[in-house]
């Protein structure tokens, strides 16, 4: 149920790609403006994913089997909706990082 080596390699590759892209953008002199735009987009995505997490997971009281039946809509919800918190937290962390780089942080 944990990560395997391939998952970690993909994560490292994505992080290295983001870091490389950030250094290229920062070298153009437009780093602060792009960081502010990135903060806005990341925080908006984080809010959307937190809303999805609430709608798919927090809103329902699951039974011992991890299911909830909504008799009004005729839908069975499972407790697998918790996964929406993962992109929400990652987008929030990215938004905080970009906000720090855009409005605070080091002055070049």
N, C-alpha and C positions, 0 to 999 in steps of 0.2 A: 504494500500500500504506500510505499515511499517512492522517492525519486530514484530513477536509475541513472547511470552515467550519461546516457544520451540526453536526458532532460537537463542535466547540469551543463553539458557542453553547449546546448542550444541557448541556455540562459546566459552563459559567459559570452557566447558569440553575439547575442543581441546587445548585451551591455557594452561590449567592445565597439560594436557598430554605432551605438548611441554616443559613446564617448568620442569616437573619431569624428562623427558628424558634428558634435558640439564644438570640438576644437576647430574644425574647418569654418563653421559659422562664426565663432568668436573671433577668428582671424580676419574676417571681413569688416569688423567694426560695427556690425549691426547686432551684436550679441544681446545687448540689453533689450532692444525692441523685440527681438524674437523670443527672448526669455519671458517677457511680459505676455506676449501672445500665447506662448506655450503654457504659461500659468493659467490663463483664462480658459483655454481649451481643456487642459488637464483637469482643472477644478470642475468644469461643466460636465465632463465625462465621469468624474468621480461622483458627482451628485446624481447623475443618471443611473450609475451602477448601484449606488446605495439605495435608490428608489426601487430598482429591480430586486435587490436583496430583500427589502421590506415586503414588496408585493409577492415574492415567490417563497419566502421563508419565515420572516418574523411575524407576519400577519396571522399565521395559522397555528392551531394547537394540534400537534401530531400525536397519534396514538403510539403504542409500544412498537408497532411495526414500521413506524416512520411514514404514515400516510394520514391524510385528512380528506374526507369527502365533503365537498360543498354541495348540499342538496339544492340550492337555488340555481346554480349554474350547471350542476351535474358533472362536475370535474373532480378528479382525484388528484390532489397535490401530494408530492413526495418530499421528504426532507433533503433532497439533493439540491434544492434551491440555495443552500448555503454557499455554493461556489461563486455566487455573484459578489460576495464580499472580497474575493481575491482581486479582481480587476479594480474594484472600488478603492481598496487600500493602496494598490500600486499607483493608480491615477492620482490619489490624494498625495502620496509621497512625491510623485513627479511634479504635481502642482506646487507643493510647498518648496521643492528644490528650485523650480523655475521662478517662483515669486521671490525667493531669497536672492537668486542671481539677477533678477530683473530690477528689484527695488532696493535691495540691501547688498550684503556681501562685500567683496573686495571692489574697490574703485581702481580702475586701470588708468 
